[in-house]
C-alpha cells in the first residue's frame, strides 16, 4: 500500500512540475498580430509563416498559421514569439493545395510580406525583416 501512495505522490509531483514548466514556456515572448484586408475572394485559405533569415524562402517558417477568409480579410496572431529578428510571408492559397502555384515562373496566387515592400523579383529577407523586443506587434499586410 505504501508503494502505491509513494507512486501516486511522485506522479502528482511530476505533473505539478510539468504544469509549472509549461506555464513558463507558454508565457514567454510577444504576440504578433497580422491583418490582411484586401484578399480578392474568400476561396481557399491564407497561409502565414514567421521566418528567420535561415528559413526565409527555404520552406516552412519557425511558426506557421493557416486561416479561413471571411469577407476578404483575416486576422491571426503568432503567440509567444521570442526576442529576435523575423519576417512574415503570407500567401492566398486559393485552391488549398498548401503551396504556391506558378506558371512560367510567375506566381498565380497572391502573396505578401511584413513591411509591404514593393519590389520586382523574388522576396528579400532584408526588405521584410523586423525586430521583436518587449512589446506585442501588429502588421497590416497587403497582397
N, C-alpha and C positions, 0 to 999 in steps of 0.2 A: 504494500500500500504506500509506503514511504517513497518508493521508486516512482510510482505514478504521480504523486504530488510533486516530487522533485522535477520530473519531466514537464509537468504542467506549468510549474513556476518558471522553469527555463524557457518554455515556449512563449509564455506571456511576456517575459523579459525581452526575448528576441524580437517579438512582434512590436513591442513598445520602442525598442531601439531602431528598428527599421522604419517605423512610422515617423519618428523624430528625424531620421536621416532624410526620408522622402520629403518631409515638410521643408527642410532646409534647402534641398536641391530644387524644389519647385518654386521657391520664393526668391531665388537668385535671379538677377538680370532685370532687364527692362522689357516693356511691351512695345512692339512696332505695329501700328495700325495702318493698313493700306486700304485706300478707297479708289475705285475706278468708276467713273460716271458716264463714260462715253462709249460703252460697248454697243456695237452696231445691231445686235439682236440677242435674244435670250436662248439661242441654241447652244447646246453643249455646256461647257463649264470654263472657268478660268483657273489655270494652274499657276501657282506662285512659288518661287524659290528664293530663299535667303542664302546668299553666296559669300564666300570668302574669295580672295584672289586665287586661291588654289582650286576652287570648284567652278569658278565663273566660266561659262561656255564649255564645260567639260562633262556635264551630266547633272544629276540632281544636286540641289543645294544642301546645306547643312541642316536646314529645316525647310519643309515643303508643305504647301497647303493647296487644297482644291475647293472651289466654291461654285455653287449654282448661281445663275444670274437671274435677277429679278428686276424687271423694268429697266434693262440696260445698265445695271450697276451692281457692284458688290462692295462689301466692307468686311475685311478679315483682320485678324491680329496674330502676329508671331509673338508667342509668350516666352518670357524668361530668357531673353537674349543677353548673353554676357557682353561685357565691355569689349570693344574691338572695332574693326573696320569691315564693313559689309557692303553688298549691293543687292538689290532686289530685281529679279527678272520675272515678268509675267507674260502669259500668252492666252489668247482666247482659243481654246480647243473646241472649235465648233462641232467637229464630228466625234468628240470624246474618244479618240484613239490614243490619248496620252502622249502625243508627240507633235512636233511642229511639222506641218506638211509643206513641201516645196514643189515648185515647178520651174524648170530651167534655172535652178539655183536661187530663185526668189521665194520668200515665204508667202504662203497662201493664207495664213491666219494672222490676225493682228497680234502685236506684241508691244511691250513697253518695258521701261526700266525706271528705277529710282532716279531722281533729279531730272527726268524727262529730257535727256539730251536729244538734240536734233542733229543727227549725223547720217551720212550715207555710208554704207558698208556695214560690216559686222559690228555688233555692240562692243564697246570697250569698257573694261572694268574702271579705268581711271575716270570716265565720264559719269558713272553711276554710283561710285563709292560714297559712303557716308560713315560718320563715327557714331557709335553707341557709347554713351558715358553714363551719367547718373540720372537721366530723365527719360521718360517714355517719349517716343517719337511717332509722328504720323506723316504719311505721304499721300498725295493725290497723284496717281499715275495716269497718264494719258496714252491711249493707243494711237 
